Amino acid sequence: MNWFIFLSVILVLLFQEGQSCLKRRSTDDVCECSDFLDLAASMFQRNNVLFSEGSGCVRNVTCGAHYFTYLTTRFNVSEISAPDDMSKNSNRADLQTVELEGNSSAPTGPPLDLFSFFGLDCENSKWYATKYPAGLEYVDINGELKYLGGGGEFNGKKSEIMKFAW
């Protein structure tokens, strides 16, 4: 009887060390942030994006670069200060994959992974962007779209992501 208990304990320990269903999950395997797709804007079309999850908070959201592919933040949840000429009716800023040139009907560009492109990271159960390749787009006091911090000027500063679209 003692041999049976001893072998059972050894067997369970071996399974926990291997790649089996009995393996205990470490805290590194679990992401404290909500599902990133929950932040998708209403125009979200699942079949137009490649989404995959790795261990922890490793994600890949790949879609085509376009003016309508962007993340939205607000200056009050960002380490970036609002510009002086920003509209008083808006606190919103968009992290674009490309700047608007001409009109918004330009063809979709090459695919890119939003997580690596914007340096997305999970902290305190919220998603943050840390890279700004095209800067931030905002509305000025005249109601016109303007860009701030292009060329990665704000890289390393955190902005909480409120939603995203493509």
Chimera marker file (.cmm) of the C-alpha trace (Angstrom):
<marker_set name="trace">
<marker id="1" x="0.000" y="0.000" z="0.000" r="1" g="1" b="0" radius="0.5"/>
<marker id="2" x="2.850" y="2.408" z="0.835" r="1" g="1" b="0" radius="0.5"/>
<marker id="3" x="4.431" y="1.714" z="-2.584" r="1" g="1" b="0" radius="0.5"/>
<marker id="4" x="1.171" y="2.650" z="-4.313" r="1" g="1" b="0" radius="0.5"/>
<marker id="5" x="0.994" y="6.020" z="-2.518" r="1" g="1" b="0" radius="0.5"/>
<marker id="6" x="4.685" y="6.686" z="-3.123" r="1" g="1" b="0" radius="0.5"/>
<marker id="7" x="4.431" y="5.903" z="-6.858" r="1" g="1" b="0" radius="0.5"/>
<marker id="8" x="1.246" y="7.977" z="-7.174" r="1" g="1" b="0" radius="0.5"/>
<marker id="9" x="2.957" y="11.020" z="-5.688" r="1" g="1" b="0" radius="0.5"/>
<marker id="10" x="5.984" y="10.568" z="-7.972" r="1" g="1" b="0" radius="0.5"/>
<marker id="11" x="3.716" y="10.178" z="-11.012" r="1" g="1" b="0" radius="0.5"/>
<marker id="12" x="1.791" y="13.385" z="-10.219" r="1" g="1" b="0" radius="0.5"/>
<marker id="13" x="5.040" y="15.324" z="-9.709" r="1" g="1" b="0" radius="0.5"/>
<marker id="14" x="6.392" y="14.100" z="-13.047" r="1" g="1" b="0" radius="0.5"/>
<marker id="15" x="3.216" y="15.152" z="-14.860" r="1" g="1" b="0" radius="0.5"/>
<marker id="16" x="3.383" y="18.621" z="-13.325" r="1" g="1" b="0" radius="0.5"/>
<marker id="17" x="6.887" y="19.142" z="-14.679" r="1" g="1" b="0" radius="0.5"/>
<marker id="18" x="5.966" y="18.040" z="-18.206" r="1" g="1" b="0" radius="0.5"/>
<marker id="19" x="3.561" y="19.373" z="-20.817" r="1" g="1" b="0" radius="0.5"/>
<marker id="20" x="0.396" y="17.703" z="-19.561" r="1" g="1" b="0" radius="0.5"/>
<marker id="21" x="-3.039" y="18.757" z="-18.392" r="1" g="1" b="0" radius="0.5"/>
<marker id="22" x="-1.975" y="18.279" z="-14.774" r="1" g="1" b="0" radius="0.5"/>
<marker id="23" x="0.716" y="20.929" z="-15.031" r="1" g="1" b="0" radius="0.5"/>
<marker id="24" x="0.218" y="23.840" z="-12.662" r="1" g="1" b="0" radius="0.5"/>
<marker id="25" x="-0.017" y="27.200" z="-14.355" r="1" g="1" b="0" radius="0.5"/>
<marker id="26" x="2.416" y="29.807" z="-13.174" r="1" g="1" b="0" radius="0.5"/>
<marker id="27" x="1.453" y="33.447" z="-12.770" r="1" g="1" b="0" radius="0.5"/>
<marker id="28" x="3.595" y="34.170" z="-15.851" r="1" g="1" b="0" radius="0.5"/>
<marker id="29" x="1.113" y="32.178" z="-17.972" r="1" g="1" b="0" radius="0.5"/>
<marker id="30" x="-1.885" y="34.342" z="-17.032" r="1" g="1" b="0" radius="0.5"/>
<marker id="31" x="-2.505" y="37.886" z="-18.262" r="1" g="1" b="0" radius="0.5"/>
<marker id="32" x="-4.100" y="40.288" z="-15.776" r="1" g="1" b="0" radius="0.5"/>
<marker id="33" x="-5.495" y="42.469" z="-18.589" r="1" g="1" b="0" radius="0.5"/>
<marker id="34" x="-8.854" y="41.945" z="-20.224" r="1" g="1" b="0" radius="0.5"/>
<marker id="35" x="-9.121" y="40.397" z="-23.667" r="1" g="1" b="0" radius="0.5"/>
<marker id="36" x="-7.646" y="42.987" z="-26.045" r="1" g="1" b="0" radius="0.5"/>
<marker id="37" x="-10.442" y="42.341" z="-28.549" r="1" g="1" b="0" radius="0.5"/>
<marker id="38" x="-12.911" y="43.731" z="-25.973" r="1" g="1" b="0" radius="0.5"/>
<marker id="39" x="-11.482" y="47.173" z="-26.817" r="1" g="1" b="0" radius="0.5"/>
<marker id="40" x="-12.486" y="46.876" z="-30.476" r="1" g="1" b="0" radius="0.5"/>
<marker id="41" x="-14.640" y="49.672" z="-31.895" r="1" g="1" b="0" radius="0.5"/>
<marker id="42" x="-18.121" y="48.824" z="-33.147" r="1" g="1" b="0" radius="0.5"/>
<marker id="43" x="-16.934" y="48.573" z="-36.767" r="1" g="1" b="0" radius="0.5"/>
<marker id="44" x="-14.834" y="45.575" z="-35.727" r="1" g="1" b="0" radius="0.5"/>
<marker id="45" x="-14.706" y="42.802" z="-38.343" r="1" g="1" b="0" radius="0.5"/>
<marker id="46" x="-13.047" y="39.700" z="-36.905" r="1" g="1" b="0" radius="0.5"/>
<marker id="47" x="-12.292" y="38.173" z="-40.319" r="1" g="1" b="0" radius="0.5"/>
<marker id="48" x="-10.090" y="41.154" z="-41.280" r="1" g="1" b="0" radius="0.5"/>
<marker id="49" x="-7.521" y="40.559" z="-38.553" r="1" g="1" b="0" radius="0.5"/>
<marker id="50" x="-5.142" y="37.834" z="-37.457" r="1" g="1" b="0" radius="0.5"/>
<marker id="51" x="-5.214" y="37.452" z="-33.677" r="1" g="1" b="0" radius="0.5"/>
<marker id="52" x="-3.138" y="35.084" z="-31.553" r="1" g="1" b="0" radius="0.5"/>
<marker id="53" x="-2.313" y="34.766" z="-27.856" r="1" g="1" b="0" radius="0.5"/>
<marker id="54" x="0.881" y="33.527" z="-26.279" r="1" g="1" b="0" radius="0.5"/>
<marker id="55" x="1.678" y="32.904" z="-22.636" r="1" g="1" b="0" radius="0.5"/>
<marker id="56" x="1.204" y="35.780" z="-20.247" r="1" g="1" b="0" radius="0.5"/>
<marker id="57" x="0.218" y="38.966" z="-22.065" r="1" g="1" b="0" radius="0.5"/>
<marker id="58" x="1.953" y="38.154" z="-25.346" r="1" g="1" b="0" radius="0.5"/>
<marker id="59" x="-0.477" y="38.941" z="-28.168" r="1" g="1" b="0" radius="0.5"/>
<marker id="60" x="-0.388" y="39.459" z="-31.910" r="1" g="1" b="0" radius="0.5"/>
<marker id="61" x="-3.055" y="41.522" z="-33.662" r="1" g="1" b="0" radius="0.5"/>
<marker id="62" x="-2.097" y="41.769" z="-37.328" r="1" g="1" b="0" radius="0.5"/>
<marker id="63" x="-4.043" y="43.809" z="-39.865" r="1" g="1" b="0" radius="0.5"/>
<marker id="64" x="-3.356" y="46.134" z="-42.784" r="1" g="1" b="0" radius="0.5"/>
<marker id="65" x="-1.990" y="49.632" z="-42.152" r="1" g="1" b="0" radius="0.5"/>
<marker id="66" x="-4.656" y="52.194" z="-43.068" r="1" g="1" b="0" radius="0.5"/>
<marker id="67" x="-5.895" y="55.547" z="-41.823" r="1" g="1" b="0" radius="0.5"/>
<marker id="68" x="-8.769" y="53.697" z="-40.140" r="1" g="1" b="0" radius="0.5"/>
<marker id="69" x="-6.330" y="51.411" z="-38.277" r="1" g="1" b="0" radius="0.5"/>
<marker id="70" x="-5.710" y="53.192" z="-35.002" r="1" g="1" b="0" radius="0.5"/>
<marker id="71" x="-5.712" y="53.055" z="-31.203" r="1" g="1" b="0" radius="0.5"/>
<marker id="72" x="-7.523" y="55.657" z="-29.106" r="1" g="1" b="0" radius="0.5"/>
<marker id="73" x="-6.322" y="57.182" z="-25.855" r="1" g="1" b="0" radius="0.5"/>
<marker id="74" x="-7.147" y="60.264" z="-23.824" r="1" g="1" b="0" radius="0.5"/>
<marker id="75" x="-4.619" y="62.790" z="-22.596" r="1" g="1" b="0" radius="0.5"/>
<marker id="76" x="-5.848" y="62.447" z="-19.001" r="1" g="1" b="0" radius="0.5"/>
<marker id="77" x="-4.741" y="58.754" z="-19.015" r="1" g="1" b="0" radius="0.5"/>
<marker id="78" x="-1.448" y="59.395" z="-20.795" r="1" g="1" b="0" radius="0.5"/>
<marker id="79" x="2.028" y="60.537" z="-19.791" r="1" g="1" b="0" radius="0.5"/>
<marker id="80" x="1.855" y="62.906" z="-22.786" r="1" g="1" b="0" radius="0.5"/>
<marker id="81" x="0.495" y="66.405" z="-22.151" r="1" g="1" b="0" radius="0.5"/>
<marker id="82" x="-2.329" y="67.758" z="-24.285" r="1" g="1" b="0" radius="0.5"/>
<marker id="83" x="-1.233" y="70.412" z="-26.813" r="1" g="1" b="0" radius="0.5"/>
<marker id="84" x="-2.198" y="74.044" z="-26.133" r="1" g="1" b="0" radius="0.5"/>
<marker id="85" x="-4.235" y="74.330" z="-29.339" r="1" g="1" b="0" radius="0.5"/>
<marker id="86" x="-6.366" y="71.251" z="-28.655" r="1" g="1" b="0" radius="0.5"/>
<marker id="87" x="-10.147" y="71.589" z="-28.890" r="1" g="1" b="0" radius="0.5"/>
<marker id="88" x="-11.757" y="72.142" z="-25.494" r="1" g="1" b="0" radius="0.5"/>
<marker id="89" x="-14.536" y="69.685" z="-26.499" r="1" g="1" b="0" radius="0.5"/>
<marker id="90" x="-12.201" y="66.710" z="-26.824" r="1" g="1" b="0" radius="0.5"/>
<marker id="91" x="-9.596" y="64.971" z="-24.714" r="1" g="1" b="0" radius="0.5"/>
<marker id="92" x="-9.110" y="62.190" z="-27.270" r="1" g="1" b="0" radius="0.5"/>
<marker id="93" x="-6.031" y="61.361" z="-29.308" r="1" g="1" b="0" radius="0.5"/>
<marker id="94" x="-5.573" y="58.628" z="-31.900" r="1" g="1" b="0" radius="0.5"/>
<marker id="95" x="-2.386" y="56.657" z="-32.458" r="1" g="1" b="0" radius="0.5"/>
<marker id="96" x="-2.476" y="56.161" z="-36.221" r="1" g="1" b="0" radius="0.5"/>
<marker id="97" x="-0.603" y="53.551" z="-38.215" r="1" g="1" b="0" radius="0.5"/>
<marker id="98" x="-0.285" y="56.093" z="-41.060" r="1" g="1" b="0" radius="0.5"/>
<marker id="99" x="-0.889" y="59.845" z="-41.242" r="1" g="1" b="0" radius="0.5"/>
<marker id="100" x="-3.828" y="61.087" z="-43.294" r="1" g="1" b="0" radius="0.5"/>
<marker id="101" x="-2.569" y="62.299" z="-46.658" r="1" g="1" b="0" radius="0.5"/>
<marker id="102" x="-5.269" y="63.612" z="-48.971" r="1" g="1" b="0" radius="0.5"/>
<marker id="103" x="-8.337" y="61.529" z="-48.230" r="1" g="1" b="0" radius="0.5"/>
<marker id="104" x="-9.130" y="58.523" z="-46.104" r="1" g="1" b="0" radius="0.5"/>
<marker id="105" x="-9.977" y="56.249" z="-49.049" r="1" g="1" b="0" radius="0.5"/>
<marker id="106" x="-6.345" y="55.303" z="-49.727" r="1" g="1" b="0" radius="0.5"/>
<marker id="107" x="-5.715" y="51.572" z="-50.201" r="1" g="1" b="0" radius="0.5"/>
<marker id="108" x="-4.755" y="49.429" z="-47.233" r="1" g="1" b="0" radius="0.5"/>
<marker id="109" x="-1.015" y="49.159" z="-46.720" r="1" g="1" b="0" radius="0.5"/>
<marker id="110" x="1.133" y="46.193" z="-45.695" r="1" g="1" b="0" radius="0.5"/>
<marker id="111" x="0.158" y="44.105" z="-42.671" r="1" g="1" b="0" radius="0.5"/>
<marker id="112" x="1.548" y="45.028" z="-39.282" r="1" g="1" b="0" radius="0.5"/>
<marker id="113" x="1.278" y="43.683" z="-35.739" r="1" g="1" b="0" radius="0.5"/>
<marker id="114" x="-0.337" y="46.339" z="-33.548" r="1" g="1" b="0" radius="0.5"/>
<marker id="115" x="1.370" y="44.975" z="-30.415" r="1" g="1" b="0" radius="0.5"/>
<marker id="116" x="4.909" y="45.406" z="-31.711" r="1" g="1" b="0" radius="0.5"/>
<marker id="117" x="4.121" y="48.530" z="-33.798" r="1" g="1" b="0" radius="0.5"/>
<marker id="118" x="2.713" y="50.444" z="-30.800" r="1" g="1" b="0" radius="0.5"/>
<marker id="119" x="4.708" y="48.633" z="-28.080" r="1" g="1" b="0" radius="0.5"/>
<marker id="120" x="1.552" y="47.465" z="-26.308" r="1" g="1" b="0" radius="0.5"/>
<marker id="121" x="2.002" y="46.320" z="-22.729" r="1" g="1" b="0" radius="0.5"/>
<marker id="122" x="-0.245" y="45.230" z="-19.866" r="1" g="1" b="0" radius="0.5"/>
<marker id="123" x="0.179" y="47.026" z="-16.552" r="1" g="1" b="0" radius="0.5"/>
<marker id="124" x="-2.242" y="47.211" z="-13.603" r="1" g="1" b="0" radius="0.5"/>
<marker id="125" x="-4.899" y="45.343" z="-15.626" r="1" g="1" b="0" radius="0.5"/>
<marker id="126" x="-4.882" y="47.956" z="-18.415" r="1" g="1" b="0" radius="0.5"/>
<marker id="127" x="-3.382" y="48.005" z="-21.917" r="1" g="1" b="0" radius="0.5"/>
<marker id="128" x="-0.834" y="50.760" z="-22.647" r="1" g="1" b="0" radius="0.5"/>
<marker id="129" x="0.918" y="51.946" z="-25.801" r="1" g="1" b="0" radius="0.5"/>
<marker id="130" x="4.589" y="52.885" z="-25.476" r="1" g="1" b="0" radius="0.5"/>
<marker id="131" x="5.522" y="53.604" z="-29.133" r="1" g="1" b="0" radius="0.5"/>
<marker id="132" x="4.192" y="56.377" z="-31.362" r="1" g="1" b="0" radius="0.5"/>
<marker id="133" x="5.610" y="55.897" z="-34.886" r="1" g="1" b="0" radius="0.5"/>
<marker id="134" x="3.191" y="58.400" z="-36.492" r="1" g="1" b="0" radius="0.5"/>
<marker id="135" x="2.685" y="60.450" z="-33.329" r="1" g="1" b="0" radius="0.5"/>
<marker id="136" x="-0.766" y="61.362" z="-32.024" r="1" g="1" b="0" radius="0.5"/>
<marker id="137" x="-3.658" y="62.776" z="-34.030" r="1" g="1" b="0" radius="0.5"/>
<marker id="138" x="-5.947" y="65.264" z="-32.283" r="1" g="1" b="0" radius="0.5"/>
<marker id="139" x="-8.542" y="67.937" z="-33.131" r="1" g="1" b="0" radius="0.5"/>
<marker id="140" x="-7.428" y="71.555" z="-32.699" r="1" g="1" b="0" radius="0.5"/>
<marker id="141" x="-9.565" y="74.554" z="-31.659" r="1" g="1" b="0" radius="0.5"/>
<marker id="142" x="-10.487" y="75.156" z="-35.329" r="1" g="1" b="0" radius="0.5"/>
<marker id="143" x="-11.833" y="71.608" z="-35.695" r="1" g="1" b="0" radius="0.5"/>
<marker id="144" x="-8.938" y="70.476" z="-37.888" r="1" g="1" b="0" radius="0.5"/>
<marker id="145" x="-6.900" y="67.291" z="-37.478" r="1" g="1" b="0" radius="0.5"/>
<marker id="146" x="-3.301" y="67.829" z="-36.387" r="1" g="1" b="0" radius="0.5"/>
<marker id="147" x="-0.398" y="65.570" z="-35.493" r="1" g="1" b="0" radius="0.5"/>
<marker id="148" x="1.855" y="65.770" z="-32.468" r="1" g="1" b="0" radius="0.5"/>
<marker id="149" x="5.115" y="63.943" z="-31.751" r="1" g="1" b="0" radius="0.5"/>
<marker id="150" x="5.788" y="62.226" z="-35.068" r="1" g="1" b="0" radius="0.5"/>
<marker id="151" x="8.869" y="60.110" z="-35.635" r="1" g="1" b="0" radius="0.5"/>
<marker id="152" x="8.705" y="58.412" z="-32.252" r="1" g="1" b="0" radius="0.5"/>
<marker id="153" x="9.284" y="61.568" z="-30.191" r="1" g="1" b="0" radius="0.5"/>
<marker id="154" x="7.112" y="60.179" z="-27.368" r="1" g="1" b="0" radius="0.5"/>
<marker id="155" x="8.409" y="56.596" z="-27.452" r="1" g="1" b="0" radius="0.5"/>
<marker id="156" x="8.698" y="55.228" z="-23.918" r="1" g="1" b="0" radius="0.5"/>
<marker id="157" x="5.796" y="57.269" z="-22.537" r="1" g="1" b="0" radius="0.5"/>
<marker id="158" x="2.658" y="55.327" z="-21.629" r="1" g="1" b="0" radius="0.5"/>
<marker id="159" x="-0.870" y="55.994" z="-22.854" r="1" g="1" b="0" radius="0.5"/>
<marker id="160" x="-3.792" y="53.852" z="-21.764" r="1" g="1" b="0" radius="0.5"/>
<marker id="161" x="-5.685" y="52.344" z="-24.692" r="1" g="1" b="0" radius="0.5"/>
<marker id="162" x="-9.419" y="53.042" z="-24.605" r="1" g="1" b="0" radius="0.5"/>
<marker id="163" x="-10.331" y="51.330" z="-27.905" r="1" g="1" b="0" radius="0.5"/>
<marker id="164" x="-8.923" y="50.339" z="-31.274" r="1" g="1" b="0" radius="0.5"/>
<marker id="165" x="-10.190" y="49.970" z="-34.833" r="1" g="1" b="0" radius="0.5"/>
<marker id="166" x="-9.021" y="48.794" z="-38.226" r="1" g="1" b="0" radius="0.5"/>
<link id1="1" id2="2" r="1" g="1" b="0" radius="0.2"/>
<link id1="2" id2="3" r="1" g="1" b="0" radius="0.2"/>
<link id1="3" id2="4" r="1" g="1" b="0" radius="0.2"/>
<link id1="4" id2="5" r="1" g="1" b="0" radius="0.2"/>
<link id1="5" id2="6" r="1" g="1" b="0" radius="0.2"/>
<link id1="6" id2="7" r="1" g="1" b="0" radius="0.2"/>
<link id1="7" id2="8" r="1" g="1" b="0" radius="0.2"/>
<link id1="8" id2="9" r="1" g="1" b="0" radius="0.2"/>
<link id1="9" id2="10" r="1" g="1" b="0" radius="0.2"/>
<link id1="10" id2="11" r="1" g="1" b="0" radius="0.2"/>
<link id1="11" id2="12" r="1" g="1" b="0" radius="0.2"/>
<link id1="12" id2="13" r="1" g="1" b="0" radius="0.2"/>
<link id1="13" id2="14" r="1" g="1" b="0" radius="0.2"/>
<link id1="14" id2="15" r="1" g="1" b="0" radius="0.2"/>
<link id1="15" id2="16" r="1" g="1" b="0" radius="0.2"/>
<link id1="16" id2="17" r="1" g="1" b="0" radius="0.2"/>
<link id1="17" id2="18" r="1" g="1" b="0" radius="0.2"/>
<link id1="18" id2="19" r="1" g="1" b="0" radius="0.2"/>
<link id1="19" id2="20" r="1" g="1" b="0" radius="0.2"/>
<link id1="20" id2="21" r="1" g="1" b="0" radius="0.2"/>
<link id1="21" id2="22" r="1" g="1" b="0" radius="0.2"/>
<link id1="22" id2="23" r="1" g="1" b="0" radius="0.2"/>
<link id1="23" id2="24" r="1" g="1" b="0" radius="0.2"/>
<link id1="24" id2="25" r="1" g="1" b="0" radius="0.2"/>
<link id1="25" id2="26" r="1" g="1" b="0" radius="0.2"/>
<link id1="26" id2="27" r="1" g="1" b="0" radius="0.2"/>
<link id1="27" id2="28" r="1" g="1" b="0" radius="0.2"/>
<link id1="28" id2="29" r="1" g="1" b="0" radius="0.2"/>
<link id1="29" id2="30" r="1" g="1" b="0" radius="0.2"/>
<link id1="30" id2="31" r="1" g="1" b="0" radius="0.2"/>
<link id1="31" id2="32" r="1" g="1" b="0" radius="0.2"/>
<link id1="32" id2="33" r="1" g="1" b="0" radius="0.2"/>
<link id1="33" id2="34" r="1" g="1" b="0" radius="0.2"/>
<link id1="34" id2="35" r="1" g="1" b="0" radius="0.2"/>
<link id1="35" id2="36" r="1" g="1" b="0" radius="0.2"/>
<link id1="36" id2="37" r="1" g="1" b="0" radius="0.2"/>
<link id1="37" id2="38" r="1" g="1" b="0" radius="0.2"/>
<link id1="38" id2="39" r="1" g="1" b="0" radius="0.2"/>
<link id1="39" id2="40" r="1" g="1" b="0" radius="0.2"/>
<link id1="40" id2="41" r="1" g="1" b="0" radius="0.2"/>
<link id1="41" id2="42" r="1" g="1" b="0" radius="0.2"/>
<link id1="42" id2="43" r="1" g="1" b="0" radius="0.2"/>
<link id1="43" id2="44" r="1" g="1" b="0" radius="0.2"/>
<link id1="44" id2="45" r="1" g="1" b="0" radius="0.2"/>
<link id1="45" id2="46" r="1" g="1" b="0" radius="0.2"/>
<link id1="46" id2="47" r="1" g="1" b="0" radius="0.2"/>
<link id1="47" id2="48" r="1" g="1" b="0" radius="0.2"/>
<link id1="48" id2="49" r="1" g="1" b="0" radius="0.2"/>
<link id1="49" id2="50" r="1" g="1" b="0" radius="0.2"/>
<link id1="50" id2="51" r="1" g="1" b="0" radius="0.2"/>
<link id1="51" id2="52" r="1" g="1" b="0" radius="0.2"/>
<link id1="52" id2="53" r="1" g="1" b="0" radius="0.2"/>
<link id1="53" id2="54" r="1" g="1" b="0" radius="0.2"/>
<link id1="54" id2="55" r="1" g="1" b="0" radius="0.2"/>
<link id1="55" id2="56" r="1" g="1" b="0" radius="0.2"/>
<link id1="56" id2="57" r="1" g="1" b="0" radius="0.2"/>
<link id1="57" id2="58" r="1" g="1" b="0" radius="0.2"/>
<link id1="58" id2="59" r="1" g="1" b="0" radius="0.2"/>
<link id1="59" id2="60" r="1" g="1" b="0" radius="0.2"/>
<link id1="60" id2="61" r="1" g="1" b="0" radius="0.2"/>
<link id1="61" id2="62" r="1" g="1" b="0" radius="0.2"/>
<link id1="62" id2="63" r="1" g="1" b="0" radius="0.2"/>
<link id1="63" id2="64" r="1" g="1" b="0" radius="0.2"/>
<link id1="64" id2="65" r="1" g="1" b="0" radius="0.2"/>
<link id1="65" id2="66" r="1" g="1" b="0" radius="0.2"/>
<link id1="66" id2="67" r="1" g="1" b="0" radius="0.2"/>
<link id1="67" id2="68" r="1" g="1" b="0" radius="0.2"/>
<link id1="68" id2="69" r="1" g="1" b="0" radius="0.2"/>
<link id1="69" id2="70" r="1" g="1" b="0" radius="0.2"/>
<link id1="70" id2="71" r="1" g="1" b="0" radius="0.2"/>
<link id1="71" id2="72" r="1" g="1" b="0" radius="0.2"/>
<link id1="72" id2="73" r="1" g="1" b="0" radius="0.2"/>
<link id1="73" id2="74" r="1" g="1" b="0" radius="0.2"/>
<link id1="74" id2="75" r="1" g="1" b="0" radius="0.2"/>
<link id1="75" id2="76" r="1" g="1" b="0" radius="0.2"/>
<link id1="76" id2="77" r="1" g="1" b="0" radius="0.2"/>
<link id1="77" id2="78" r="1" g="1" b="0" radius="0.2"/>
<link id1="78" id2="79" r="1" g="1" b="0" radius="0.2"/>
<link id1="79" id2="80" r="1" g="1" b="0" radius="0.2"/>
<link id1="80" id2="81" r="1" g="1" b="0" radius="0.2"/>
<link id1="81" id2="82" r="1" g="1" b="0" radius="0.2"/>
<link id1="82" id2="83" r="1" g="1" b="0" radius="0.2"/>
<link id1="83" id2="84" r="1" g="1" b="0" radius="0.2"/>
<link id1="84" id2="85" r="1" g="1" b="0" radius="0.2"/>
<link id1="85" id2="86" r="1" g="1" b="0" radius="0.2"/>
<link id1="86" id2="87" r="1" g="1" b="0" radius="0.2"/>
<link id1="87" id2="88" r="1" g="1" b="0" radius="0.2"/>
<link id1="88" id2="89" r="1" g="1" b="0" radius="0.2"/>
<link id1="89" id2="90" r="1" g="1" b="0" radius="0.2"/>
<link id1="90" id2="91" r="1" g="1" b="0" radius="0.2"/>
<link id1="91" id2="92" r="1" g="1" b="0" radius="0.2"/>
<link id1="92" id2="93" r="1" g="1" b="0" radius="0.2"/>
<link id1="93" id2="94" r="1" g="1" b="0" radius="0.2"/>
<link id1="94" id2="95" r="1" g="1" b="0" radius="0.2"/>
<link id1="95" id2="96" r="1" g="1" b="0" radius="0.2"/>
<link id1="96" id2="97" r="1" g="1" b="0" radius="0.2"/>
<link id1="97" id2="98" r="1" g="1" b="0" radius="0.2"/>
<link id1="98" id2="99" r="1" g="1" b="0" radius="0.2"/>
<link id1="99" id2="100" r="1" g="1" b="0" radius="0.2"/>
<link id1="100" id2="101" r="1" g="1" b="0" radius="0.2"/>
<link id1="101" id2="102" r="1" g="1" b="0" radius="0.2"/>
<link id1="102" id2="103" r="1" g="1" b="0" radius="0.2"/>
<link id1="103" id2="104" r="1" g="1" b="0" radius="0.2"/>
<link id1="104" id2="105" r="1" g="1" b="0" radius="0.2"/>
<link id1="105" id2="106" r="1" g="1" b="0" radius="0.2"/>
<link id1="106" id2="107" r="1" g="1" b="0" radius="0.2"/>
<link id1="107" id2="108" r="1" g="1" b="0" radius="0.2"/>
<link id1="108" id2="109" r="1" g="1" b="0" radius="0.2"/>
<link id1="109" id2="110" r="1" g="1" b="0" radius="0.2"/>
<link id1="110" id2="111" r="1" g="1" b="0" radius="0.2"/>
<link id1="111" id2="112" r="1" g="1" b="0" radius="0.2"/>
<link id1="112" id2="113" r="1" g="1" b="0" radius="0.2"/>
<link id1="113" id2="114" r="1" g="1" b="0" radius="0.2"/>
<link id1="114" id2="115" r="1" g="1" b="0" radius="0.2"/>
<link id1="115" id2="116" r="1" g="1" b="0" radius="0.2"/>
<link id1="116" id2="117" r="1" g="1" b="0" radius="0.2"/>
<link id1="117" id2="118" r="1" g="1" b="0" radius="0.2"/>
<link id1="118" id2="119" r="1" g="1" b="0" radius="0.2"/>
<link id1="119" id2="120" r="1" g="1" b="0" radius="0.2"/>
<link id1="120" id2="121" r="1" g="1" b="0" radius="0.2"/>
<link id1="121" id2="122" r="1" g="1" b="0" radius="0.2"/>
<link id1="122" id2="123" r="1" g="1" b="0" radius="0.2"/>
<link id1="123" id2="124" r="1" g="1" b="0" radius="0.2"/>
<link id1="124" id2="125" r="1" g="1" b="0" radius="0.2"/>
<link id1="125" id2="126" r="1" g="1" b="0" radius="0.2"/>
<link id1="126" id2="127" r="1" g="1" b="0" radius="0.2"/>
<link id1="127" id2="128" r="1" g="1" b="0" radius="0.2"/>
<link id1="128" id2="129" r="1" g="1" b="0" radius="0.2"/>
<link id1="129" id2="130" r="1" g="1" b="0" radius="0.2"/>
<link id1="130" id2="131" r="1" g="1" b="0" radius="0.2"/>
<link id1="131" id2="132" r="1" g="1" b="0" radius="0.2"/>
<link id1="132" id2="133" r="1" g="1" b="0" radius="0.2"/>
<link id1="133" id2="134" r="1" g="1" b="0" radius="0.2"/>
<link id1="134" id2="135" r="1" g="1" b="0" radius="0.2"/>
<link id1="135" id2="136" r="1" g="1" b="0" radius="0.2"/>
<link id1="136" id2="137" r="1" g="1" b="0" radius="0.2"/>
<link id1="137" id2="138" r="1" g="1" b="0" radius="0.2"/>
<link id1="138" id2="139" r="1" g="1" b="0" radius="0.2"/>
<link id1="139" id2="140" r="1" g="1" b="0" radius="0.2"/>
<link id1="140" id2="141" r="1" g="1" b="0" radius="0.2"/>
<link id1="141" id2="142" r="1" g="1" b="0" radius="0.2"/>
<link id1="142" id2="143" r="1" g="1" b="0" radius="0.2"/>
<link id1="143" id2="144" r="1" g="1" b="0" radius="0.2"/>
<link id1="144" id2="145" r="1" g="1" b="0" radius="0.2"/>
<link id1="145" id2="146" r="1" g="1" b="0" radius="0.2"/>
<link id1="146" id2="147" r="1" g="1" b="0" radius="0.2"/>
<link id1="147" id2="148" r="1" g="1" b="0" radius="0.2"/>
<link id1="148" id2="149" r="1" g="1" b="0" radius="0.2"/>
<link id1="149" id2="150" r="1" g="1" b="0" radius="0.2"/>
<link id1="150" id2="151" r="1" g="1" b="0" radius="0.2"/>
<link id1="151" id2="152" r="1" g="1" b="0" radius="0.2"/>
<link id1="152" id2="153" r="1" g="1" b="0" radius="0.2"/>
<link id1="153" id2="154" r="1" g="1" b="0" radius="0.2"/>
<link id1="154" id2="155" r="1" g="1" b="0" radius="0.2"/>
<link id1="155" id2="156" r="1" g="1" b="0" radius="0.2"/>
<link id1="156" id2="157" r="1" g="1" b="0" radius="0.2"/>
<link id1="157" id2="158" r="1" g="1" b="0" radius="0.2"/>
<link id1="158" id2="159" r="1" g="1" b="0" radius="0.2"/>
<link id1="159" id2="160" r="1" g="1" b="0" radius="0.2"/>
<link id1="160" id2="161" r="1" g="1" b="0" radius="0.2"/>
<link id1="161" id2="162" r="1" g="1" b="0" radius="0.2"/>
<link id1="162" id2="163" r="1" g="1" b="0" radius="0.2"/>
<link id1="163" id2="164" r="1" g="1" b="0" radius="0.2"/>
<link id1="164" id2="165" r="1" g="1" b="0" radius="0.2"/>
<link id1="165" id2="166" r="1" g="1" b="0" radius="0.2"/>
</marker_set>
